[in-house]
Amino acid sequence: MQDVWAQGIWGIDLSAIIPAIGILFFSLLLRGIFTRFVVKRLVRFAQKTKNVLDDQVIAALEGPIRFIPVVIGVYAALEMSGLSSDTGFTGFGENIVRTLVVYNIFWGLFCLISPLKFLLSRLEEIFSPEMVSFIVKVLKGIIVGLGLATILDLWGIQVGPIIAGFGLVGVAVALGAQDLFKNLISGFLILAEKRFRVGDWVLVSGIVEGTVEKIGFRSTMIRRFDKAPTIVPNAVFADKAVTNFSEMTYRRIYWKIGVEYSTSVSQLQEITTRIRDYLIDNEDFVQPKDATMFVVTDSFNDSSIDIMIYCFTKTTNWGEWLSIKQDFAFAIKHIVESAGSGFAFPSISIYQGTGADQPEPYMPPEGARRADSETILSSAGNEGE
């Protein structure tokens, strides 16, 4: 202990280490005071302005700002201890300080990405919000990569060979994970082309129908209407047709109602006219100038005369659409019955003919009947002999 006290550790005098530790603790104390007075004053100043951006920037930079006294304290402590000068650790203390400075700078840039996200909001007109979030994540990843490369360069570590090594590993992984990269590319295209968004009601042909809950770069989660989640690989969307029902402008009603064959022409005209008037007078339905509307006598079926109804509702909400369709069905039934007709159902009519419709029985002439009788008797005698 006497030798250590007299000679120090690794050539560093303990009389210099103890004040250095004191300076380090003082910097931590100064950090709290600096936060209380400086940061809070900046926050109050930002709150007085009408712009919200400065509030978000100061809130995001609070961590890097509070770290500044720590960097200054570490620098002063290393200078006091002599670790950064003529010791066996020449350059070590200087590299520590530079590392802390670089770390704080890139930390601040990393924190600034979130409040400056509004600059990318215009991209949502071209890309989806998920795509913008991905771009933000990529920017953060670039900042982290640049910061790490700068720190490694400060310590004399060559970054180029490391990147080249990662490139070789990436090629090997790509050859063995082609399906993964196919899903990633498909996920990128889904977000870039805005095929569907979170919350949309979609139908993937032959796969699943439900509501989109999460769009990832490898897979998409669609929750079916029975609340069961289905994870669909993004590569499926490149091979299957996807119907996005949430993008409907209007919702269609397509019916064929059959009336009895006893319905007269005037009754058919009355039924079709009254159904069309109901659609035109109802605000829930899209009018002919904006969408197709047909109410026509369409075909003669096996057991009914079919009337085709083709129209659209303004709402695309499933519940509201069902309610409108139900009221329309009630109205059609009332119109058909009040016109003196009725709805047809599959049936077969059997008509029994009279005796007059049957052909007369054939009676051969008398001579022919006598000859046939003699032939029959002669044949019988021969058989007896």
C-alpha positions as CSV (number, residue, x, y, z in Angstrom):
1,M,0.0,0.0,0.0
2,Q,2.9,2.3,0.8
3,D,4.4,1.6,-2.6
4,V,1.1,2.1,-4.4
5,W,0.6,5.3,-2.5
6,A,4.0,6.5,-3.3
7,Q,4.4,5.3,-6.8
8,G,0.8,5.2,-7.9
9,I,-0.9,2.7,-10.3
10,W,0.5,2.3,-13.8
11,G,2.6,5.4,-13.3
12,I,-0.4,7.5,-12.2
13,D,-0.1,9.3,-8.9
14,L,-3.0,8.6,-6.5
15,S,-2.8,12.2,-5.5
16,A,-4.0,13.0,-9.0
17,I,-6.6,10.2,-9.2
18,I,-8.5,11.2,-6.1
19,P,-9.2,14.8,-7.3
20,A,-10.1,13.4,-10.7
21,I,-12.7,11.2,-9.1
22,G,-14.0,14.2,-7.2
23,I,-14.2,16.2,-10.5
24,L,-16.2,13.3,-12.0
25,F,-18.7,13.3,-9.2
26,F,-19.0,17.0,-9.4
27,S,-19.8,16.8,-13.1
28,L,-22.6,14.4,-12.2
29,L,-23.9,16.9,-9.7
30,L,-23.5,19.7,-12.2
31,R,-25.6,17.6,-14.6
32,G,-28.6,17.8,-12.3
33,I,-28.2,21.6,-11.8
34,F,-27.6,22.1,-15.5
35,T,-30.8,20.2,-16.3
36,R,-32.8,22.1,-13.7
37,F,-31.8,25.6,-14.8
38,V,-30.7,25.4,-18.4
39,V,-33.0,22.7,-19.9
40,K,-36.1,23.9,-18.1
41,R,-35.4,27.5,-19.2
42,L,-35.2,26.3,-22.8
43,V,-38.5,24.4,-22.4
44,R,-40.2,27.5,-21.0
45,F,-38.8,29.6,-23.8
46,A,-40.1,27.1,-26.4
47,Q,-43.5,27.0,-24.9
48,K,-43.9,30.8,-25.4
49,T,-43.6,30.4,-29.2
50,K,-46.5,29.4,-31.4
51,N,-44.4,26.8,-33.2
52,V,-44.7,23.3,-31.8
53,L,-41.5,22.1,-33.5
54,D,-39.1,23.8,-31.1
55,D,-40.9,22.2,-28.2
56,Q,-40.5,18.8,-29.8
57,V,-36.8,19.4,-30.6
58,I,-35.9,20.5,-27.1
59,A,-37.8,17.6,-25.6
60,A,-36.0,15.2,-27.9
61,L,-32.5,16.8,-27.2
62,E,-33.0,16.8,-23.4
63,G,-30.9,13.6,-23.0
64,P,-27.9,14.7,-25.1
65,I,-28.0,18.2,-23.5
66,R,-27.9,16.6,-20.0
67,F,-24.9,14.5,-21.1
68,I,-22.7,17.5,-21.9
69,P,-21.6,18.1,-18.3
70,V,-20.6,14.4,-18.1
71,V,-18.4,14.7,-21.1
72,I,-16.8,17.9,-19.7
73,G,-16.3,16.2,-16.3
74,V,-14.7,13.1,-17.9
75,Y,-12.3,15.3,-19.9
76,A,-11.3,17.3,-16.8
77,A,-10.9,14.2,-14.7
78,L,-8.6,12.6,-17.3
79,E,-6.5,15.8,-17.6
80,M,-6.3,15.9,-13.8
81,S,-5.2,12.3,-13.5
82,G,-2.6,12.7,-16.3
83,L,-4.0,9.6,-18.0
84,S,-4.2,11.4,-21.3
85,S,-0.6,12.6,-21.4
86,D,2.8,11.0,-20.6
87,T,1.6,7.7,-19.2
88,G,1.5,4.2,-20.5
89,F,-1.9,5.0,-21.8
90,T,-0.9,7.8,-24.2
91,G,-3.9,8.6,-26.4
92,F,-6.3,6.4,-24.4
93,G,-7.9,9.2,-22.4
94,E,-8.0,11.4,-25.5
95,N,-9.8,8.6,-27.4
96,I,-12.3,8.3,-24.6
97,V,-13.2,11.9,-24.6
98,R,-13.5,12.0,-28.4
99,T,-15.7,8.9,-28.3
100,L,-18.0,10.5,-25.8
101,V,-18.2,13.7,-27.9
102,V,-19.0,11.7,-31.1
103,Y,-21.5,9.6,-29.2
104,N,-23.3,12.7,-27.9
105,I,-23.4,14.3,-31.4
106,F,-24.8,11.2,-33.1
107,W,-27.2,10.6,-30.2
108,G,-28.6,14.1,-30.7
109,L,-29.0,13.5,-34.5
110,F,-30.7,10.2,-33.7
111,C,-33.2,12.0,-31.3
112,L,-33.8,14.7,-33.9
113,I,-35.3,12.3,-36.4
114,S,-38.6,11.9,-34.6
115,P,-39.5,15.6,-34.2
116,L,-38.4,16.3,-37.8
117,K,-40.6,13.5,-39.0
118,F,-43.1,16.2,-40.2
119,L,-40.7,17.0,-43.0
120,L,-41.5,13.5,-44.4
121,S,-45.2,14.0,-44.0
122,R,-45.6,15.1,-47.6
123,L,-44.3,11.7,-48.7
124,E,-47.5,10.2,-47.3
125,E,-49.2,11.6,-50.4
126,I,-46.9,9.3,-52.4
127,F,-46.2,6.5,-50.0
128,S,-48.2,5.0,-47.1
129,P,-47.7,6.0,-43.5
130,E,-46.0,2.6,-42.9
131,M,-43.5,3.4,-45.7
132,V,-42.7,6.7,-44.1
133,S,-42.2,5.0,-40.8
134,F,-39.8,2.6,-42.6
135,I,-37.9,5.5,-44.0
136,V,-37.5,7.0,-40.6
137,K,-36.2,3.7,-39.2
138,V,-33.7,3.6,-42.1
139,L,-32.5,7.1,-41.3
140,K,-32.0,6.2,-37.7
141,G,-30.1,3.0,-38.8
142,I,-27.8,5.1,-41.0
143,I,-27.1,7.5,-38.1
144,V,-26.3,4.6,-35.8
145,G,-24.0,3.0,-38.5
146,L,-22.2,6.2,-39.2
147,G,-21.7,6.9,-35.5
148,L,-20.4,3.4,-34.9
149,A,-18.0,3.6,-37.9
150,T,-16.7,7.0,-36.6
151,I,-16.0,5.6,-33.1
152,L,-14.3,2.5,-34.5
153,D,-12.1,4.8,-36.7
154,L,-11.1,6.8,-33.6
155,W,-9.8,3.6,-32.0
156,G,-7.8,2.7,-35.2
157,I,-10.2,-0.1,-36.3
158,Q,-10.5,-0.3,-40.0
159,V,-14.2,-0.3,-41.0
160,G,-13.7,-1.3,-44.7
161,P,-12.7,-4.9,-44.1
162,I,-15.6,-5.3,-41.7
163,I,-18.1,-4.0,-44.3
164,A,-16.6,-6.3,-46.9
165,G,-16.9,-9.3,-44.6
166,F,-20.6,-8.4,-43.9
167,G,-21.1,-8.3,-47.7
168,L,-19.8,-11.8,-48.2
169,V,-21.9,-13.0,-45.4
170,G,-24.9,-11.2,-46.9
171,V,-24.4,-13.0,-50.2
172,A,-24.3,-16.4,-48.6
173,V,-27.4,-15.6,-46.5
174,A,-29.2,-14.3,-49.6
175,L,-28.6,-17.6,-51.5
176,G,-30.0,-19.6,-48.6
177,A,-32.9,-17.3,-47.8
178,Q,-34.5,-16.5,-51.2
179,D,-38.0,-16.8,-49.9
180,L,-37.3,-14.4,-47.1
181,F,-36.0,-11.8,-49.5
182,K,-39.0,-12.4,-51.8
183,N,-41.3,-11.6,-48.9
184,L,-39.3,-8.5,-48.0
185,I,-39.4,-7.2,-51.6
186,S,-43.2,-7.9,-51.7
187,G,-43.7,-6.1,-48.4
188,F,-41.8,-3.1,-49.7
189,L,-44.0,-3.0,-52.8
190,I,-47.2,-3.3,-50.7
191,L,-46.2,-0.3,-48.7
192,A,-45.0,1.7,-51.7
193,E,-48.0,1.0,-53.9
194,K,-50.6,1.4,-51.1
195,R,-52.4,-1.8,-52.0
196,F,-54.1,-1.7,-48.6
197,R,-53.7,-0.2,-45.2
198,V,-54.1,-1.2,-41.6
199,G,-57.8,-1.4,-40.9
200,D,-58.8,-2.2,-44.4
201,W,-61.2,-5.1,-45.2
202,V,-59.6,-7.3,-47.8
203,L,-60.1,-10.6,-49.5
204,V,-57.1,-12.6,-50.6
205,S,-58.4,-15.0,-53.2
206,G,-58.4,-18.6,-51.9
207,I,-56.5,-17.6,-48.7
208,V,-58.3,-15.4,-46.2
209,E,-60.9,-12.6,-45.8
210,G,-60.7,-10.1,-42.9
211,T,-59.3,-6.9,-41.5
212,V,-55.6,-5.9,-41.9
213,E,-54.1,-5.5,-38.5
214,K,-50.3,-5.3,-39.2
215,I,-48.2,-4.9,-42.3
216,G,-44.7,-6.0,-41.9
217,F,-41.8,-6.4,-44.4
218,R,-42.0,-10.2,-44.2
219,S,-45.6,-11.0,-43.5
220,T,-49.0,-9.3,-43.0
221,M,-51.4,-10.2,-40.2
222,I,-55.1,-10.3,-41.2
223,R,-57.7,-11.0,-38.6
224,R,-60.7,-12.9,-39.8
225,F,-64.2,-12.0,-38.9
226,D,-64.3,-14.8,-36.3
227,K,-61.4,-12.9,-34.7
228,A,-58.8,-15.6,-35.6
229,P,-55.5,-14.0,-36.7
230,T,-54.0,-15.2,-40.0
231,I,-50.3,-14.5,-40.9
232,V,-49.9,-14.3,-44.6
233,P,-46.4,-14.1,-46.2
234,N,-46.1,-11.1,-48.3
235,A,-45.0,-13.1,-51.3
236,V,-48.6,-14.5,-51.5
237,F,-49.8,-11.0,-52.5
238,A,-47.7,-11.1,-55.7
239,D,-49.4,-14.3,-56.9
240,K,-53.0,-13.9,-55.6
241,A,-55.7,-11.4,-56.4
242,V,-56.5,-9.0,-53.5
243,T,-59.8,-7.3,-53.3
244,N,-59.9,-4.3,-51.0
245,F,-63.5,-3.8,-50.0
246,S,-62.6,-0.7,-47.9
247,E,-61.8,1.2,-51.2
248,M,-65.4,0.8,-52.5
249,T,-67.0,4.1,-53.4
250,Y,-70.5,2.6,-53.3
251,R,-71.9,-0.8,-52.3
252,R,-73.9,-2.8,-54.8
253,I,-77.3,-4.6,-54.5
254,Y,-77.9,-7.1,-57.3
255,W,-81.1,-9.1,-57.1
256,K,-83.3,-11.2,-59.4
257,I,-86.8,-11.6,-58.1
258,G,-89.2,-14.0,-59.7
259,V,-92.9,-13.3,-60.1
260,E,-95.6,-15.7,-61.1
261,Y,-96.4,-16.4,-64.8
262,S,-99.9,-15.3,-64.2
263,T,-98.6,-11.7,-63.8
264,S,-99.9,-9.6,-66.6
265,V,-97.9,-7.1,-68.7
266,S,-99.5,-4.1,-66.9
267,Q,-98.7,-5.6,-63.6
268,L,-95.0,-6.1,-64.6
269,Q,-94.8,-2.5,-65.7
270,E,-96.4,-1.3,-62.5
271,I,-94.0,-3.4,-60.3
272,T,-90.8,-2.2,-62.2
273,T,-91.9,1.4,-62.2
274,R,-92.8,1.5,-58.5
275,I,-89.4,-0.2,-57.6
276,R,-87.5,2.3,-59.7
277,D,-89.4,5.2,-58.1
278,Y,-88.6,3.9,-54.7
279,L,-84.9,3.9,-55.5
280,I,-84.9,7.4,-57.0
281,D,-86.9,8.9,-54.1
282,N,-84.6,7.3,-51.4
283,E,-81.5,9.2,-50.4
284,D,-79.7,6.0,-49.3
285,F,-79.3,5.0,-53.0
286,V,-76.9,6.4,-55.6
287,Q,-78.8,8.1,-58.4
288,P,-78.5,7.1,-62.0
289,K,-76.3,10.1,-62.9
290,D,-73.6,8.9,-60.5
291,A,-73.9,5.1,-60.8
292,T,-75.6,2.4,-62.7
293,M,-79.3,1.7,-61.8
294,F,-81.5,-0.9,-63.6
295,V,-85.0,-2.2,-62.8
296,V,-86.1,-4.3,-65.8
297,T,-87.9,-7.5,-66.7
298,D,-85.0,-9.6,-67.4
299,S,-85.8,-13.2,-68.4
300,F,-88.4,-15.9,-68.5
301,N,-87.3,-18.6,-66.1
302,D,-88.5,-22.2,-65.8
303,S,-91.1,-21.3,-63.2
304,S,-91.0,-17.5,-63.0
305,I,-90.7,-14.2,-64.8
306,D,-87.5,-12.6,-63.5
307,I,-87.1,-8.9,-62.7
308,M,-83.5,-7.8,-62.4
309,I,-82.6,-5.1,-59.8
310,Y,-79.1,-3.5,-60.0
311,C,-78.3,-0.5,-57.8
312,F,-75.8,1.0,-55.4
313,T,-76.0,2.4,-51.8
314,K,-74.1,5.4,-50.8
315,T,-72.8,3.8,-47.6
316,T,-70.2,1.1,-47.7
317,N,-70.6,0.2,-44.0
318,W,-71.7,-3.4,-43.8
319,G,-74.2,-2.9,-41.0
320,E,-75.8,0.2,-42.6
321,W,-75.9,-1.6,-45.9
322,L,-77.7,-4.6,-44.4
323,S,-80.3,-2.3,-42.8
324,I,-81.0,-0.5,-46.1
325,K,-81.2,-3.7,-48.0
326,Q,-83.7,-5.1,-45.5
327,D,-86.0,-2.0,-45.9
328,F,-85.7,-2.4,-49.6
329,A,-86.8,-6.0,-49.4
330,F,-89.8,-5.1,-47.4
331,A,-90.7,-2.4,-50.0
332,I,-90.4,-4.9,-52.9
333,K,-92.7,-7.4,-51.2
334,H,-95.3,-4.7,-50.5
335,I,-95.1,-3.5,-54.2
336,V,-95.4,-7.0,-55.7
337,E,-98.4,-7.9,-53.5
338,S,-100.2,-4.6,-53.9
339,A,-99.9,-5.0,-57.7
340,G,-101.9,-8.2,-57.4
341,S,-99.1,-10.5,-58.2
342,G,-97.0,-12.9,-56.1
343,F,-93.5,-14.3,-55.9
344,A,-92.9,-17.5,-57.8
345,F,-91.1,-20.6,-56.5
346,P,-89.7,-23.6,-58.3
347,S,-92.7,-25.8,-59.4
348,I,-93.7,-28.3,-62.1
349,S,-97.2,-28.3,-63.7
350,I,-98.5,-31.7,-65.0
351,Y,-101.4,-31.7,-67.6
352,Q,-103.5,-34.8,-68.1
353,G,-104.8,-35.3,-71.6
354,T,-108.4,-36.5,-72.6
355,G,-109.3,-39.7,-74.5
356,A,-109.9,-37.7,-77.7
357,D,-106.3,-36.9,-77.8
358,Q,-105.3,-40.6,-78.0
359,P,-104.8,-42.4,-81.4
360,E,-107.4,-44.9,-82.6
361,P,-106.6,-48.6,-82.2
362,Y,-105.6,-50.4,-85.4
363,M,-107.9,-53.2,-86.6
364,P,-106.6,-55.4,-89.5
365,P,-109.0,-56.5,-92.3
366,E,-111.2,-59.6,-92.1
367,G,-109.3,-61.7,-94.7
368,A,-106.0,-61.0,-93.1
369,R,-107.3,-62.0,-89.7
370,R,-108.6,-65.4,-91.2
371,A,-105.2,-66.1,-92.9
372,D,-103.4,-65.4,-89.7
373,S,-105.6,-67.8,-87.8
374,E,-105.1,-70.7,-90.3
375,T,-101.3,-70.1,-90.1
376,I,-101.4,-70.3,-86.4
377,L,-103.4,-73.5,-86.4
378,S,-101.2,-75.2,-89.0
379,S,-98.1,-74.3,-86.9
380,A,-99.7,-75.9,-83.8
381,G,-100.5,-79.1,-85.7
382,N,-97.0,-79.5,-87.0
383,E,-95.7,-79.1,-83.5
384,G,-98.1,-81.8,-82.2
385,E,-96.9,-84.3,-84.9
